[in-house]
Amino acid sequence: MSQQQKVLILGGQGRIGRSVAEDILKHTNAQVTITGRTQKQIVSQPNLQFLVLDLAELKRLREAIKEANLVIHCAGPFHYRDETVLKICLEEKVNYIDVSDHRSFYRKLIPYKEDVRKAGITAILNTGIFPGISNSIVRQGVEQLDTAETIHLSYVVSGSGGAGITVMRTTFLGLRHPFEAWIDGQWKTVLPYTKREVVEFPKPYGKTGVYWFDMPETYTFAESFKVKNVITKFGSIPDFYNHLTWITAHVFPKSWIESKKGIEFFSKVSYNMTSVTDQFSGIGVAMRAEIQGIKNNQKALYSSSMVHQDTAFAAGCGTGSIAQYLLEGKINQPGVYPVEQALSTDLFIEAMQNRGIKIDQQMIAQD
């Protein structure tokens, strides 16, 4: 009888971390340990335990990682994190996943790709819903075309998304600086929360405004798919949150969103507001990917979309499915990768079907 595998979820008490744990417990027989700086009450269930752990306690962090078969880093915001956890996983030869959602963190980890490959472990970054499931939706579409030229990926979240205050912090951190986007085959500077577009999402969302937003996919898709354009846009429901975010990004003094105190203030105010509006708007997510390219020597537009009533649950599915496949040995690709370079479309389709997440897709020939 094979030994029970062990999963360590750092930052596992947050809404995303708990959703990841729930998915792994449902779809594997692994023993899951979630960590946090202080212990909150968790529902007692088989194969789940808690460990008080501060990531700054490097000796205890190493001891915990050494005991695991897989480490999942959920302790954001990742703007403030460095490569410490990956380095320890590398030294202890333990597979690694994270739910990072900013290119600055990706850039800190990707230089370790060759060392991680030599160590024989797999590290997969940017898992979750967006980034995460979004990456696989785009890969699926690119594979349907003979040549892909433009990727346009839009996301919308209702209220808080049920994902907690950390996601609020991430949103406001994403407003601080212009970023580089891949446009016409070169990197061009884009201002966050500009160039509003109205995108048709699946019901119940319908037409909703989205804006330029810095996502890891903006950066990784250019390498993964060799396309000319990568556009990533984000919006909120109700729409007045979009206008408030725009005002925060473009009207308030820049110093307000460049300080930790300012970020914390905006995050807490927004979280308190969504605590009220979530009751009416829900906490769901919708994504729409449109990929322009060539199919059978003719211009074509591939579009796909997904919707789920619980953003945090969907994020748990995205990360949990990759954890499942690593534990089962279905993913064994030593090195450091974003999701679209590590998860095959066949495995992605299987994971979504097993979790009841439907991806609608269509191909339209264009004149």
Helices and strands as residue ranges (DSSP letters): E 6-10, H 15-27, E 31-36, E 48-52, H 58-66, E 70-73, G 78-80, H 84-92, E 95-98, H 103-109, G 110-112, H 113-119, E 122-125, I 129-133, H 134-144, E 147-158, H 165-173, E 179-183, E 186-190, E 197-200, E 207-212, H 216-225, E 229-237, H 240-250, G 254-257, H 260-281, E 285-295, E 298-308, H 311-328, E 335-338, H 339-342, H 345-354, E 360-365
